[in-house]
Amino acid sequence: MESILPLHEDTKRFDLPDGLALESGERLDRVEIAYRTWGTLDPDGANAVVVCHALTGSADVDGWWPGLMGPGRALDPSRDFIVCANVLGSCYGTTGPVSLDPATGRPYGPDFPAVTIRDMVRPQIELARSLGVSRVRTALGGSLGGMQAIEWALMAPDLVESIVVIGVSGRHSAWCIGLSEAQRQAIAADPLWRDGRYDPENPPAAGLGVARMIAMCTYRSRDSFQDRFGRDEQEPGLFAVESYLRYQGRKLAGRFDANGYVALTRAMDTHDVSRGRGAYEDVLGGLRVPALVVTLERDLLYPRSEQEELAALLPEARLVELPSRNGHDAFLIEVDELSEMLVSFLGSLPGKGGRP
């Protein structure tokens, strides 16, 4: 199981015995999924909760969403069997560009085939079934995680009882695709990139760092930056906001793979629940599971209008707003408020953990 960083000691591995046929028509003959679990699966397999991570996340929910997990919280291991899998194309244990291509014995690198959100979710569904899950109380996630949550309900209607979709739409907009392409071009402009081939000991950190800096300007809001940095200087000739963005760029470049970043942003651009299924309105209108759609105040990437449309088209959706000056990243920052929203929603559902 290849990973750019050491994995948590509790990380497990799931191998797809028959590989995976991708939407593109290509095939991965060997697929490994890195995942973690918390809590205990009930004998009837009906208390599972699936958490789907965002772009540069991992299976370590307790690390990047710790405020959501614990007694009385949205993710309660004393009640729930919580499952989170690293997505296909990432670099934290699941098959992706850093993995060895069995045909060559070398990392896939830029030759890793294009993947979609549905390609990511398909092995996750197989993983859940292999663990003995018979029902998923809810599938939830923010941003890329929210895209996966919707696909979970569409691809496994026999499993999924509800979804929580945070800060995302039912299809990627031209605005988001354009921002993703700007980040990919920042990576491509790195002198070490060389068409995606680079020395693993000397990866293109500058390009990936710039991509992260662009992204950070969309993850937060203007008000957030102004409140935190204003025109303060970190040192003479260096504004505090410049120092912050450079730090965030270096930090990601030290923990993530550039080819993986390209693969995952392209996968996000394919997000369209109606692709190959029919009219957009009809596809969402046929998704008859309770849904909590969370809009994030001041979100520059996925504005409220997109969540309003999503909630209007989903027959059993409830729309709530998470107040914050932090924009898109609010779902990772305002965790106490978010947990309360999720607890209220899950408590209103029939069955375990909800109303009788």
C-alpha positions as CSV (number, residue, x, y, z in Angstrom):
1,M,0.0,0.0,0.0
2,E,1.9,3.1,-1.2
3,S,1.4,6.4,0.6
4,I,3.3,9.7,0.4
5,L,3.3,9.8,4.3
6,P,3.2,7.1,7.0
7,L,-0.3,5.9,7.6
8,H,-2.0,5.8,11.0
9,E,-1.4,2.5,12.7
10,D,-5.1,1.7,12.7
11,T,-5.4,2.1,8.9
12,K,-6.7,-1.1,7.2
13,R,-6.6,-2.2,3.6
14,F,-9.3,-3.6,1.3
15,D,-8.3,-5.2,-1.9
16,L,-10.7,-5.4,-4.8
17,P,-10.2,-8.9,-6.0
18,D,-11.3,-8.2,-9.6
19,G,-9.8,-4.8,-10.0
20,L,-11.9,-1.9,-11.1
21,A,-13.5,-0.9,-14.4
22,L,-13.4,2.8,-14.7
23,E,-16.0,5.1,-16.3
24,S,-13.4,6.1,-18.9
25,G,-13.3,2.5,-20.2
26,E,-9.9,1.9,-18.8
27,R,-9.3,-0.7,-16.0
28,L,-7.2,-0.9,-12.9
29,D,-6.2,-4.5,-12.4
30,R,-5.0,-3.9,-8.8
31,V,-6.9,-1.7,-6.4
32,E,-6.3,-1.2,-2.7
33,I,-8.4,1.0,-0.5
34,A,-7.0,2.4,2.7
35,Y,-9.7,2.9,5.3
36,R,-10.3,3.3,9.0
37,T,-13.3,2.5,11.2
38,W,-14.5,3.6,14.7
39,G,-17.2,1.9,16.8
40,T,-18.7,-1.5,16.4
41,L,-21.0,-2.8,13.7
42,D,-24.3,-4.0,15.1
43,P,-25.2,-7.7,14.4
44,D,-27.7,-6.6,11.8
45,G,-25.2,-4.3,10.2
46,A,-27.5,-1.4,10.2
47,N,-25.7,1.3,12.3
48,A,-23.0,2.3,9.7
49,V,-22.1,6.0,9.0
50,V,-19.9,6.7,5.9
51,V,-17.7,9.8,6.1
52,C,-16.4,11.0,2.7
53,H,-13.3,13.3,2.8
54,A,-12.5,16.4,0.8
55,L,-9.7,17.1,-1.7
56,T,-6.5,16.6,0.3
57,G,-8.0,14.6,3.1
58,S,-7.4,11.1,4.2
59,A,-9.2,8.3,6.1
60,D,-8.2,9.9,9.4
61,V,-11.5,11.6,10.3
62,D,-10.4,11.9,13.9
63,G,-7.5,14.0,12.7
64,W,-9.2,16.5,10.3
65,W,-12.7,16.5,11.7
66,P,-12.1,15.8,15.4
67,G,-14.8,18.1,16.7
68,L,-17.5,16.0,15.0
69,M,-16.5,12.8,16.7
70,G,-17.3,11.7,20.3
71,P,-20.1,11.0,22.8
72,G,-23.2,13.0,21.9
73,R,-21.6,14.4,18.7
74,A,-22.6,13.8,15.1
75,L,-20.2,10.9,14.9
76,D,-20.6,8.9,18.0
77,P,-18.5,5.6,18.1
78,S,-20.7,4.3,21.0
79,R,-23.6,4.4,18.6
80,D,-22.3,4.4,15.1
81,F,-20.0,2.2,13.1
82,I,-18.1,4.9,11.3
83,V,-16.2,4.2,8.1
84,C,-14.0,6.5,6.1
85,A,-12.0,5.4,3.1
86,N,-9.2,7.3,1.3
87,V,-10.4,8.1,-2.2
88,L,-9.2,6.5,-5.4
89,G,-6.4,8.7,-7.0
90,S,-5.2,10.1,-3.6
91,C,-1.8,9.5,-2.0
92,Y,-2.7,8.2,1.5
93,G,-2.8,4.5,0.9
94,T,-5.5,4.1,-1.8
95,T,-4.4,3.3,-5.3
96,G,-3.4,6.5,-7.1
97,P,-0.5,8.0,-9.1
98,V,2.1,7.2,-6.4
99,S,1.1,3.5,-6.5
100,L,3.1,1.0,-8.4
101,D,1.7,0.1,-11.8
102,P,1.7,-3.7,-11.9
103,A,2.5,-3.6,-15.6
104,T,5.7,-1.6,-15.2
105,G,6.7,-2.0,-11.5
106,R,7.0,1.8,-11.4
107,P,4.7,4.5,-10.0
108,Y,1.8,5.4,-12.3
109,G,2.6,9.1,-12.1
110,P,0.8,11.0,-14.9
111,D,-0.1,7.7,-16.5
112,F,-2.7,7.0,-13.8
113,P,-6.0,6.8,-15.6
114,A,-8.6,9.5,-15.3
115,V,-11.1,8.8,-12.5
116,T,-14.5,10.2,-11.6
117,I,-16.5,10.6,-8.4
118,R,-18.4,7.5,-9.3
119,D,-15.2,5.6,-9.7
120,M,-14.3,6.7,-6.2
121,V,-17.6,5.6,-4.7
122,R,-17.8,2.2,-6.3
123,P,-15.0,0.6,-4.3
124,Q,-16.2,2.3,-1.2
125,I,-19.6,0.5,-1.6
126,E,-17.8,-2.8,-2.1
127,L,-15.8,-2.1,1.0
128,A,-18.9,-1.4,3.1
129,R,-20.6,-4.6,1.9
130,S,-17.4,-6.6,2.7
131,L,-17.5,-5.3,6.2
132,G,-21.1,-6.6,6.7
133,V,-22.9,-3.3,6.4
134,S,-26.5,-3.7,5.6
135,R,-27.6,-0.1,6.0
136,V,-25.8,3.2,6.0
137,R,-27.6,5.6,8.4
138,T,-26.1,8.4,6.6
139,A,-23.4,9.2,4.1
140,L,-21.9,12.7,4.7
141,G,-19.1,15.0,3.5
142,G,-18.1,18.5,2.5
143,S,-16.9,19.7,-0.8
144,L,-15.5,16.6,-2.7
145,G,-16.9,14.6,0.2
146,G,-20.4,16.0,-0.5
147,M,-20.1,14.9,-4.1
148,Q,-19.4,11.4,-3.0
149,A,-22.3,11.4,-0.5
150,I,-24.8,12.2,-3.3
151,E,-23.3,9.4,-5.5
152,W,-23.5,7.0,-2.5
153,A,-27.3,7.5,-2.5
154,L,-27.6,7.2,-6.3
155,M,-25.4,4.2,-6.6
156,A,-26.4,2.2,-3.5
157,P,-30.1,3.0,-2.9
158,D,-30.5,-0.3,-1.1
159,L,-27.9,0.8,1.5
160,V,-28.2,4.5,2.1
161,E,-30.9,5.8,4.4
162,S,-29.9,9.5,4.3
163,I,-27.2,11.9,3.1
164,V,-25.6,15.1,4.4
165,V,-24.2,17.3,1.6
166,I,-22.1,20.2,2.8
167,G,-20.9,23.1,0.7
168,V,-21.3,21.7,-2.8
169,S,-23.6,21.4,-5.7
170,G,-25.0,18.7,-7.9
171,R,-22.6,19.5,-10.7
172,H,-19.4,21.4,-11.0
173,S,-19.7,24.9,-12.3
174,A,-17.6,26.6,-14.9
175,W,-16.3,28.8,-12.1
176,C,-15.0,25.8,-10.1
177,I,-13.6,24.1,-13.2
178,G,-11.7,27.3,-14.1
179,L,-10.2,27.7,-10.7
180,S,-9.2,24.0,-10.8
181,E,-7.5,24.5,-14.1
182,A,-5.6,27.5,-12.9
183,Q,-4.2,25.4,-10.1
184,R,-3.3,22.6,-12.5
185,Q,-1.5,25.0,-14.7
186,A,0.5,26.3,-11.7
187,I,1.7,22.8,-11.2
188,A,2.4,22.3,-14.9
189,A,4.5,25.5,-14.9
190,D,6.9,24.1,-12.3
191,P,10.3,23.5,-14.0
192,L,10.5,20.1,-12.2
193,W,7.2,19.0,-13.6
194,R,8.4,17.9,-17.1
195,D,5.0,16.6,-18.3
196,G,4.3,15.0,-15.0
197,R,7.5,13.0,-14.7
198,Y,9.7,14.0,-11.8
199,D,12.2,12.6,-9.3
200,P,10.2,11.4,-6.2
201,E,13.1,12.7,-4.1
202,N,12.7,16.2,-5.7
203,P,9.0,16.7,-6.4
204,P,7.6,19.9,-8.0
205,A,6.9,21.6,-4.6
206,A,6.8,25.1,-6.0
207,G,4.0,24.5,-8.5
208,L,1.9,22.5,-6.0
209,G,2.5,25.2,-3.4
210,V,1.2,27.9,-5.8
211,A,-1.8,25.7,-6.6
212,R,-2.5,25.5,-2.9
213,M,-2.1,29.3,-2.5
214,I,-4.7,29.8,-5.2
215,A,-7.0,27.3,-3.5
216,M,-6.7,28.9,-0.1
217,C,-7.9,32.2,-1.5
218,T,-11.1,30.5,-2.5
219,Y,-11.5,28.4,0.7
220,R,-11.7,31.5,2.9
221,S,-13.7,34.7,2.4
222,R,-12.6,38.3,1.9
223,D,-13.9,39.1,5.3
224,S,-12.0,36.2,6.8
225,F,-8.7,37.4,5.3
226,Q,-9.4,41.0,6.2
227,D,-10.2,40.2,9.9
228,R,-7.2,37.9,10.3
229,F,-4.5,39.8,8.4
230,G,-5.6,43.2,7.3
231,R,-2.5,45.1,6.1
232,D,-0.3,43.7,8.9
233,E,3.2,42.9,8.0
234,Q,4.9,39.7,9.2
235,E,8.2,41.4,8.7
236,P,9.3,44.5,6.8
237,G,8.3,44.0,3.1
238,L,6.2,40.9,3.8
239,F,2.5,41.1,4.5
240,A,1.1,38.7,7.0
241,V,-1.3,37.3,4.4
242,E,1.6,36.6,2.0
243,S,3.5,34.7,4.7
244,Y,0.3,32.7,5.5
245,L,-0.2,31.7,1.9
246,R,3.4,30.7,1.4
247,Y,3.3,28.6,4.6
248,Q,0.1,26.8,3.4
249,G,1.7,26.2,0.0
250,R,4.9,24.7,1.5
251,K,2.8,22.6,4.0
252,L,0.7,20.9,1.3
253,A,3.7,20.4,-1.0
254,G,5.3,18.5,1.8
255,R,2.4,16.1,2.3
256,F,0.7,15.6,-1.0
257,D,1.5,14.4,-4.5
258,A,1.2,16.7,-7.5
259,N,-0.1,14.1,-9.9
260,G,-2.7,13.1,-7.3
261,Y,-3.8,16.7,-6.9
262,V,-4.2,16.9,-10.7
263,A,-6.1,13.6,-10.8
264,L,-8.5,14.6,-8.0
265,T,-9.3,18.1,-9.2
266,R,-10.1,16.6,-12.6
267,A,-12.3,14.1,-10.9
268,M,-14.2,16.9,-9.2
269,D,-14.7,18.6,-12.6
270,T,-16.5,15.5,-13.8
271,H,-19.0,15.9,-11.0
272,D,-22.5,15.9,-12.6
273,V,-25.1,13.7,-11.1
274,S,-27.1,13.7,-14.3
275,R,-24.3,12.5,-16.6
276,G,-25.6,9.5,-18.5
277,R,-28.7,9.3,-16.2
278,G,-31.1,11.7,-17.7
279,A,-32.3,15.2,-17.0
280,Y,-30.7,16.9,-14.0
281,E,-34.0,17.7,-12.4
282,D,-35.3,14.1,-12.9
283,V,-32.2,12.5,-11.4
284,L,-32.3,14.5,-8.2
285,G,-36.1,14.3,-8.1
286,G,-35.8,10.5,-8.0
287,L,-33.5,10.6,-5.0
288,R,-36.0,9.9,-2.3
289,V,-33.9,9.8,0.9
290,P,-33.9,12.4,3.7
291,A,-31.1,14.9,2.9
292,L,-29.5,17.7,4.9
293,V,-28.1,20.3,2.5
294,V,-25.7,22.6,4.4
295,T,-24.8,25.9,2.8
296,L,-21.8,27.8,4.0
297,E,-22.0,31.5,4.5
298,R,-19.6,33.5,2.3
299,D,-18.6,30.4,0.3
300,L,-16.8,31.7,-2.8
301,L,-16.6,28.2,-4.4
302,Y,-20.2,26.9,-4.0
303,P,-22.5,29.8,-3.4
304,R,-25.8,29.5,-1.6
305,S,-27.8,29.5,-4.8
306,E,-26.3,26.1,-5.7
307,Q,-27.4,24.5,-2.4
308,E,-30.8,26.2,-2.7
309,E,-31.2,24.6,-6.1
310,L,-30.0,21.2,-4.8
311,A,-32.4,21.3,-1.8
312,A,-35.3,22.4,-4.0
313,L,-34.8,19.4,-6.4
314,L,-34.3,16.7,-3.7
315,P,-37.8,15.7,-2.6
316,E,-36.9,15.1,1.1
317,A,-34.2,17.8,1.6
318,R,-33.8,20.3,4.4
319,L,-31.6,23.4,3.8
320,V,-29.6,24.9,6.6
321,E,-26.9,27.6,6.7
322,L,-23.7,27.3,8.7
323,P,-23.0,30.9,9.7
324,S,-19.3,31.9,9.4
325,R,-17.0,34.5,8.1
326,N,-14.6,31.7,7.0
327,G,-16.3,30.8,3.7
328,H,-15.9,27.3,2.3
329,D,-13.6,26.1,5.0
330,A,-16.3,26.7,7.6
331,F,-17.3,23.1,7.6
332,L,-13.8,22.3,9.0
333,I,-13.7,25.2,11.4
334,E,-17.2,25.8,12.8
335,V,-17.5,22.1,13.9
336,D,-19.5,22.7,17.1
337,E,-22.3,24.4,15.2
338,L,-22.1,21.8,12.4
339,S,-22.3,18.9,14.8
340,E,-25.4,20.3,16.4
341,M,-27.0,20.6,13.0
342,L,-26.1,17.0,12.1
343,V,-27.3,15.7,15.5
344,S,-30.6,17.4,15.0
345,F,-31.0,16.0,11.5
346,L,-30.0,12.4,12.4
347,G,-32.2,12.5,15.5
348,S,-35.2,13.2,13.3
349,L,-34.7,10.1,11.1
350,P,-36.5,6.9,11.7
351,G,-34.7,3.9,13.1
352,K,-31.6,3.7,15.2
353,G,-30.4,7.0,16.6
354,G,-33.6,8.8,15.5
355,R,-37.3,8.8,16.2
356,P,-39.0,5.4,16.6
